[in-house]
Amino acid sequence: MKKKERTAIVVGAGIAGVSICLALKKRNIQTILIDSESEPAKHASGNPIGVVYPFLTKHKTAESEFSLQAFMYFLSIWEDLGLESLVPHVDGIYFLLEKDESYDRYSHALRSHQILNHIAEESLEPVSGIRSLFFPKGKSLSPKDLTKQILILANPETKFNCQLTKWQQSENGKILCQTTDGELYCDYLFLSQGYQFAEDPNSKWLPLKKVRGQILQIPKQNQTNRHGILYGDYITAPIQGYQVLGASYDEFKLEEEPRPQESETLWKEMVQKLPTLVADWNLPNARLLPTRVSYRTQSQDRGPVLGKLPDISKIDLTIKYQNLLKKDGKQMKIPYFENVGILNGLGSRGLTHSLFAAEILVSSMFSEPDVVQERIFKSLKPDRFLLRMWKRDQLT
Ligand SMILES: Cc1cc2nc3c(=O)[nH]c(=O)nc-3n(C[C@H](O)[C@H](O)[C@H](O)COP(=O)(O)OP(=O)(O)OC[C@H]3O[C@@H](n4cnc5c(N)ncnc54)[C@H](O)[C@@H]3O)c2cc1C
């Protein structure tokens, strides 16, 4: 008898959604990717250039271990799938360590995480002469092209101009998705809608916020940095005739219109940090340079959110029941939408983290052996927020 094929719908054709499609392709799951836009990477994943490198803490934490493993996973996929020749990029990221505290933090990080020189080493950034952490395989790359190439490799059926408006578990176990293009059924649903997560009533409770970011596109100069430089903000290496200077951060005012004043501030801060870099640059007023505004989705603890989606409508939130649980020293039991996964909250690091996050998500949904230690997975699951809210009596 022919084995029944499992089907999945992935919502959102940003870097998160296409990474999920790739993880599903590895498992031969028939997949439909839908997006309300007319093409992939129209929102956060659509910047012309971004940077890829891991986030490190002085001592090992779940956060830094995840980020380092995600970076290594990114590099393995990059090599295995030949992304090197498909995605415009330049290798090498310098992370400036001007202050003693940051030098102390990162030099310890190299030791505590046992990071080898070919991944990161202390070095002087050549343009400024400032001591730095150098990631030789870190990258300036085009997020839009990365997203598009991963999509081509994952090769799901795609439906653009198709918005998910509602979904529910139906009686036969399938998930019914209502879209602007009609009804679709699937065995598994993966949600990766970026900052538009709040339009979905089932994920609205998640403590995620929309954070505005503005970048500046600078035409390539004759004398310029060969590698990406991070100094709080970042200036990428030139790719296809441009460099990107980014990125501003505003969680309060979210308008889509570019802010000329913000461009000027980004520019002035770079001039202050890297005066030798810009000494011979011939540029018009920074206010006149092309800009792009987009939105990060950031979680309360700044970590990604991935895993099976809790079904909070099924939690007994009566004070009486909750008090009874606490009195007996019991943990709250979390009910789930069994075959619905979420990947969101990628904040400022979606390019580095998405592929690994998607692999962890998909393998956990199919109950495969753990990809990461339980401790790390727990720090990523949406459950962590529910448990925190529960402990603080914020649910009742
Ligand atoms: C200014 C700025 C600079 C950044 N720089 C870097 C960087 O240098 N390095 C780095 O690693 N990260 C960087 N990031 C972060 C990174 O871009 C994001 O983490 C990443 O792009 C998020 O991807 P995503 O797929 O979750 O979201 P998105 O790319 O926003 O994708 C979400 C998709 O879901 C679709 N969608 C939403 N709702 C629905 C629905 N109901 N039905 C159908 N489709 C729907 C949207 O149309 C969209 O295509 C930056 C972010 C910003 C804002």
The ligand as an SDF file (V2000), in Angstrom:
LIG
                    3D

 53 58  0  0  0  0  0  0  0  0999 V2000
   16.8430   47.1840    9.6370 C   0  0  0  0  0  0  0  0  0  0  0  0
   17.1450   45.7600    9.9060 C   0  0  0  0  0  0  0  0  0  0  0  0
   18.4480   45.2850    9.7350 C   0  0  0  0  0  0  0  0  0  0  0  0
   18.7470   43.9320   10.0130 C   0  0  0  0  0  0  0  0  0  0  0  0
   20.0340   43.4880    9.8370 N   0  0  0  0  0  0  0  0  0  0  0  0
   20.3100   42.1730   10.0930 C   0  0  0  0  0  0  0  0  0  0  0  0
   21.6070   41.6720    9.9250 C   0  0  0  0  0  0  0  0  0  0  0  0
   22.5120   42.3800    9.5150 O   0  0  0  0  0  0  0  0  0  0  0  0
   21.8270   40.3810   10.2360 N   0  0  0  0  0  0  0  0  0  0  0  0
   20.8330   39.5370   10.6880 C   0  0  0  0  0  0  0  0  0  0  0  0
   21.0800   38.3660   10.9650 O   0  0  0  0  0  0  0  0  0  0  0  0
   19.5800   39.9890   10.8230 N   0  0  0  0  0  0  0  0  0  0  0  0
   19.3050   41.2850   10.5560 C   0  0  0  0  0  0  0  0  0  0  0  0
   18.0400   41.7470   10.7270 N   0  0  0  0  0  0  0  0  0  0  0  0
   17.0240   40.8140   11.1970 C   0  0  0  0  0  0  0  0  0  0  0  0
   16.4610   39.9320   10.0950 C   0  0  0  0  0  0  0  0  0  0  0  0
   16.2680   40.7080    8.9370 O   0  0  0  0  0  0  0  0  0  0  0  0
   15.1560   39.3110   10.5740 C   0  0  0  0  0  0  0  0  0  0  0  0
   15.3930   38.6230   11.7880 O   0  0  0  0  0  0  0  0  0  0  0  0
   14.5860   38.3150    9.5700 C   0  0  0  0  0  0  0  0  0  0  0  0
   14.5520   38.8650    8.2830 O   0  0  0  0  0  0  0  0  0  0  0  0
   13.1790   37.9040   10.0000 C   0  0  0  0  0  0  0  0  0  0  0  0
   12.6850   37.0170    9.0370 O   0  0  0  0  0  0  0  0  0  0  0  0
   11.1960   36.4820    9.0960 P   0  0  0  0  0  0  0  0  0  0  0  0
   11.0780   35.4670    8.0170 O   0  0  0  0  0  0  0  0  0  0  0  0
   10.8810   36.0730   10.4990 O   0  0  0  0  0  0  0  0  0  0  0  0
   10.2780   37.7470    8.8220 O   0  0  0  0  0  0  0  0  0  0  0  0
    9.9150   38.5040    7.4500 P   0  0  0  0  0  0  0  0  0  0  0  0
   11.0890   38.5800    6.5560 O   0  0  0  0  0  0  0  0  0  0  0  0
    9.2790   39.7850    7.8440 O   0  0  0  0  0  0  0  0  0  0  0  0
    8.8660   37.5420    6.7650 O   0  0  0  0  0  0  0  0  0  0  0  0
    7.5410   37.3920    7.2090 C   0  0  0  0  0  0  0  0  0  0  0  0
    6.6940   37.0850    5.9990 C   0  0  0  0  0  0  0  0  0  0  0  0
    5.3860   36.6800    6.4130 O   0  0  0  0  0  0  0  0  0  0  0  0
    4.4430   37.1750    5.4850 C   0  0  0  0  0  0  0  0  0  0  0  0
    3.1380   37.1810    6.1520 N   0  0  0  0  0  0  0  0  0  0  0  0
    2.7980   37.8080    7.2990 C   0  0  0  0  0  0  0  0  0  0  0  0
    1.5230   37.5330    7.6440 N   0  0  0  0  0  0  0  0  0  0  0  0
    1.0350   36.7110    6.6810 C   0  0  0  0  0  0  0  0  0  0  0  0
   -0.2130   36.0600    6.4750 C   0  0  0  0  0  0  0  0  0  0  0  0
   -1.2420   36.1880    7.3340 N   0  0  0  0  0  0  0  0  0  0  0  0
   -0.3880   35.2960    5.3660 N   0  0  0  0  0  0  0  0  0  0  0  0
    0.6310   35.1390    4.4920 C   0  0  0  0  0  0  0  0  0  0  0  0
    1.8450   35.7090    4.6440 N   0  0  0  0  0  0  0  0  0  0  0  0
    2.0460   36.4780    5.7260 C   0  0  0  0  0  0  0  0  0  0  0  0
    4.9730   38.5680    5.1490 C   0  0  0  0  0  0  0  0  0  0  0  0
    4.4460   39.0330    3.9200 O   0  0  0  0  0  0  0  0  0  0  0  0
    6.4760   38.2900    5.0960 C   0  0  0  0  0  0  0  0  0  0  0  0
    6.9110   37.9770    3.7870 O   0  0  0  0  0  0  0  0  0  0  0  0
   17.7170   43.0750   10.4510 C   0  0  0  0  0  0  0  0  0  0  0  0
   16.4170   43.5370   10.5960 C   0  0  0  0  0  0  0  0  0  0  0  0
   16.1150   44.8730   10.3320 C   0  0  0  0  0  0  0  0  0  0  0  0
   14.7190   45.3420   10.4910 C   0  0  0  0  0  0  0  0  0  0  0  0
  1  2  1  0
  2  3  1  0
  2 52  2  0
  3  4  2  0
  4  5  1  0
  4 50  1  0
  5  6  2  0
  6  7  1  0
  6 13  1  0
  7  8  2  0
  7  9  1  0
  9 10  1  0
 10 11  2  0
 10 12  1  0
 12 13  2  0
 13 14  1  0
 14 15  1  0
 14 50  1  0
 15 16  1  0
 16 17  1  0
 16 18  1  0
 18 19  1  0
 18 20  1  0
 20 21  1  0
 20 22  1  0
 22 23  1  0
 23 24  1  0
 24 25  2  0
 24 26  1  0
 24 27  1  0
 27 28  1  0
 28 29  2  0
 28 30  1  0
 28 31  1  0
 31 32  1  0
 32 33  1  0
 33 34  1  0
 33 48  1  0
 34 35  1  0
 35 36  1  0
 35 46  1  0
 36 37  1  0
 36 45  1  0
 37 38  2  0
 38 39  1  0
 39 40  1  0
 39 45  2  0
 40 41  1  0
 40 42  2  0
 42 43  1  0
 43 44  2  0
 44 45  1  0
 46 47  1  0
 46 48  1  0
 48 49  1  0
 50 51  2  0
 51 52  1  0
 52 53  1  0
M  END
$$$$
